[in-house]
Amino acid sequence: MDNLVSLLEKSLAQWIGPLEWVMLVLIIGGGLFLALQSKGVPLLRIKEAFSLLLSKEKADPGISRFQALSAVLAATVGLGNISGVAIAIHMGGPGVLVWMWLTALIGAIIKFYSCSLAVKLRALDPEGNPLGGPMYYMTLGIKKWGKPLAIWFAIAGLFGVLPAFTANQLTQTIIDVVQPQKVVMMSVWQWKFIIGIVLSIISAVVIFGGLKAIVKVTSNLVPFMVVVYLAMGVFILATNADAVLPTFGLIFKEAFNFDAAVSGGFWGLVLLGVRRAVFSNESGVGNAPMYHGQSQSKKGTDEGLVAMLGPLLDTGLVCSITGLIVIISGAYIGNDLNGISLTLEAFERLFFGVGDELLLLMVLVFGISTLLTYSYYGVKCFGFLTRLKWGNYYNYFYIGSIIFSSLVTVEVVVGVIDLSFALMCIPNMISVIYLSPLIRSEMKERQWI
């Protein structure tokens, strides 16, 4: 098993490097192009975005904007923000946060465009429900070569939306905090296998109920748990207020450290920040448009404004709090802790020695909600590649992967997701940039620019 895992780590590393540089150019370069084209107007309409989020359309087929954003946040505000930030700091130091913040701003513009397109260019299923997402705006908007791009995206999506990272880190959290191997004398590997089975059963109960069951659960769970996590994080920062400003100083100093202790030096640090920000909020990857494309919104740009809130909330707010706590605690210095283990150590140090137990409860809710929402992305990709009515067959593969992901190392699962996200990002960003004049025209019609 160890030899197989080592081989997987090496194979993934060989492929990820070149593809991620392409992803860097497309997300940063493409995002800046879209920001210039829109004159940054979407970011200036945040107040309107919150108003649209809380307003309701007529009871047309589809889900509400609030449900769409909740489902997307359930997939992104979770272990990507709590564990992914710790991985970034472990690999690149405090300075990586600056590049995550900048990528979040650019990512908000990208989500505005991509989710606007998901509503503007979408189809209907036989029951009259909306079908939106990259596969549909590619095929409907790009007549000659949209179908090959859509197939490429959907195939990569089958692997990019697997619950590898969430299942792995959720299992590791339970092992680190509960330590069941000390209660019942079984090996860690055996306990991981049992935890994987339990997680797969919990997930199966909900995801086989379809889209409405998923959004019903996530729209109730996620907002409450985000508030609880932010309250705990703000309390920790308030009780360590004297360390907050010096920590910001350290972050910005290290962000421009040309001798950064990360593979690839300074540009390696930038790339690491982009990778973890993209992993955190999925901007440019194309996942979010699959939920927002089901919205009851009539105008694409209305949905785009609501979708734009995602990166600002998860990377801009949740990741920032997590990152500050990890750095202030000093838990990232002088040890080999990585991922969720590092975040748990930081919370334990700064919250009366019980922060890790409280974090465990939130991680369980965040992790399970992520397991539920990610399955829908795969169902849509598989249904597009085959037949819509066959989409749910993907869930059997998805459920099985939870058990496998619970057993392998965090390096393997991060490698799989980074590689798949890069392969999803390439066709999606090409399409969003190509179709962006459609959204610019709608913005002109509404006299936004």
CORZIZI-V297260 format. One record per residue. SS is DSSP state (alpha for helix, beta for strand, coil for the rest). PHI is phi in whole degrees, 0 to 359 (NA if undefined). Layout:
# CORZIZI-V297260
SS/PHI + SS/PHI
This chain:
# CORZIZI-V297260
coil/NA + alpha/298 + alpha/296 + alpha/296 + alpha/298 + alpha/298 + alpha/296 + alpha/297 + alpha/301 + alpha/293 + alpha/295 + alpha/295 + alpha/300 + alpha/293 + alpha/273 + alpha/294 + alpha/312 + alpha/300 + alpha/294 + alpha/287 + alpha/292 + alpha/296 + alpha/299 + alpha/301 + alpha/296 + alpha/292 + alpha/284 + alpha/289 + alpha/295 + alpha/295 + alpha/296 + alpha/295 + alpha/300 + alpha/292 + alpha/297 + alpha/293 + alpha/298 + alpha/272 + coil/60 + coil/69 + alpha/301 + alpha/305 + alpha/292 + alpha/273 + coil/248 + alpha/296 + alpha/300 + alpha/296 + alpha/299 + alpha/293 + alpha/296 + alpha/295 + alpha/300 + alpha/267 + coil/273 + coil/235 + coil/272 + coil/298 + coil/285 + coil/276 + coil/303 + coil/119 + beta/246 + coil/287 + alpha/298 + alpha/297 + alpha/295 + alpha/297 + alpha/292 + alpha/298 + alpha/294 + alpha/294 + alpha/295 + alpha/298 + alpha/279 + alpha/254 + coil/280 + coil/183 + alpha/293 + alpha/298 + alpha/274 + alpha/272 + coil/262 + alpha/299 + alpha/296 + alpha/297 + alpha/299 + alpha/298 + alpha/293 + alpha/301 + alpha/275 + alpha/235 + coil/85 + coil/300 + coil/298 + alpha/296 + alpha/298 + alpha/300 + alpha/286 + alpha/290 + alpha/296 + alpha/297 + alpha/294 + alpha/295 + alpha/296 + alpha/295 + alpha/297 + alpha/297 + alpha/295 + alpha/298 + alpha/294 + alpha/303 + alpha/293 + alpha/294 + alpha/281 + alpha/295 + alpha/296 + alpha/296 + alpha/268 + alpha/291 + coil/240 + coil/215 + beta/249 + beta/235 + coil/277 + coil/303 + coil/271 + coil/89 + coil/277 + beta/291 + beta/238 + coil/230 + coil/142 + alpha/306 + alpha/301 + alpha/275 + alpha/287 + alpha/291 + alpha/288 + alpha/279 + alpha/264 + coil/240 + coil/295 + coil/280 + coil/236 + alpha/289 + alpha/295 + alpha/300 + alpha/296 + alpha/295 + alpha/295 + alpha/304 + alpha/300 + alpha/295 + alpha/296 + alpha/297 + alpha/295 + alpha/302 + alpha/260 + alpha/294 + coil/259 + coil/295 + coil/277 + alpha/302 + alpha/293 + alpha/297 + alpha/298 + alpha/295 + alpha/285 + alpha/294 + alpha/297 + alpha/296 + alpha/299 + alpha/297 + alpha/297 + alpha/289 + alpha/268 + coil/283 + coil/51 + alpha/297 + alpha/295 + alpha/271 + alpha/273 + coil/245 + coil/287 + coil/233 + coil/291 + alpha/302 + alpha/300 + alpha/294 + alpha/293 + alpha/299 + alpha/297 + alpha/295 + alpha/299 + alpha/301 + alpha/296 + alpha/299 + alpha/298 + alpha/293 + alpha/292 + alpha/301 + alpha/296 + alpha/299 + alpha/302 + alpha/272 + alpha/292 + coil/285 + coil/277 + coil/90 + alpha/302 + alpha/295 + alpha/293 + alpha/295 + alpha/291 + alpha/295 + alpha/291 + alpha/291 + alpha/292 + alpha/271 + alpha/280 + alpha/296 + alpha/304 + alpha/297 + alpha/290 + alpha/296 + alpha/298 + alpha/297 + alpha/296 + alpha/295 + alpha/297 + alpha/296 + alpha/296 + alpha/296 + alpha/299 + alpha/299 + alpha/294 + alpha/295 + alpha/282 + coil/237 + alpha/302 + alpha/293 + alpha/262 + alpha/292 + alpha/297 + alpha/302 + alpha/293 + alpha/299 + alpha/300 + alpha/297 + alpha/299 + alpha/288 + alpha/296 + alpha/287 + alpha/297 + coil/246 + coil/276 + coil/286 + coil/250 + coil/305 + coil/278 + coil/213 + coil/303 + coil/98 + alpha/64 + alpha/301 + alpha/292 + alpha/295 + alpha/294 + alpha/300 + alpha/298 + alpha/298 + alpha/298 + alpha/296 + alpha/303 + alpha/288 + alpha/292 + alpha/297 + alpha/295 + alpha/289 + alpha/247 + coil/62 + coil/296 + coil/88 + coil/284 + coil/107 + coil/288 + alpha/304 + alpha/301 + alpha/289 + alpha/276 + alpha/296 + coil/293 + coil/267 + beta/290 + coil/280 + coil/304 + coil/272 + coil/260 + alpha/300 + alpha/289 + alpha/296 + alpha/294 + alpha/299 + alpha/297 + alpha/295 + alpha/298 + alpha/298 + alpha/293 + alpha/306 + alpha/298 + alpha/292 + alpha/279 + alpha/280 + alpha/281 + alpha/293 + alpha/254 + alpha/294 + alpha/298 + alpha/297 + alpha/297 + alpha/300 + alpha/298 + alpha/298 + alpha/295 + alpha/299 + alpha/289 + alpha/299 + alpha/293 + coil/75 + coil/293 + coil/276 + coil/262 + coil/73 + coil/210 + coil/258 + coil/296 + coil/213 + coil/62 + alpha/296 + alpha/299 + alpha/291 + alpha/296 + alpha/299 + alpha/297 + alpha/296 + alpha/293 + alpha/296 + alpha/295 + alpha/258 + coil/232 + coil/57 + coil/78 + coil/240 + alpha/299 + alpha/291 + alpha/294 + alpha/294 + alpha/296 + alpha/303 + alpha/298 + alpha/291 + alpha/297 + alpha/299 + alpha/292 + alpha/300 + alpha/295 + alpha/293 + alpha/296 + alpha/292 + alpha/302 + alpha/289 + alpha/285 + alpha/295 + alpha/300 + alpha/295 + alpha/300 + alpha/295 + alpha/301 + alpha/293 + alpha/295 + alpha/292 + alpha/297 + alpha/292 + alpha/288 + coil/245 + coil/227 + alpha/307 + alpha/289 + alpha/269 + alpha/306 + alpha/294 + alpha/297 + alpha/300 + alpha/300 + alpha/293 + alpha/295 + alpha/298 + alpha/298 + alpha/297 + alpha/291 + alpha/298 + alpha/295 + alpha/299 + alpha/294 + alpha/291 + alpha/262 + coil/276 + coil/280 + alpha/295 + alpha/296 + alpha/293 + alpha/291 + alpha/296 + alpha/297 + alpha/298 + alpha/291 + alpha/300 + alpha/296 + alpha/293 + alpha/297 + alpha/297 + alpha/290 + alpha/283 + alpha/296 + alpha/301 + alpha/293 + alpha/293 + alpha/293 + alpha/302 + alpha/291 + alpha/297 + alpha/296 + alpha/297 + alpha/268 + alpha/303 + alpha/302 + alpha/296 + alpha/285 + alpha/299 + alpha/296 + alpha/294 + alpha/295 + alpha/294 + alpha/300 + coil/271 + coil/59 + coil/277 + coil/228
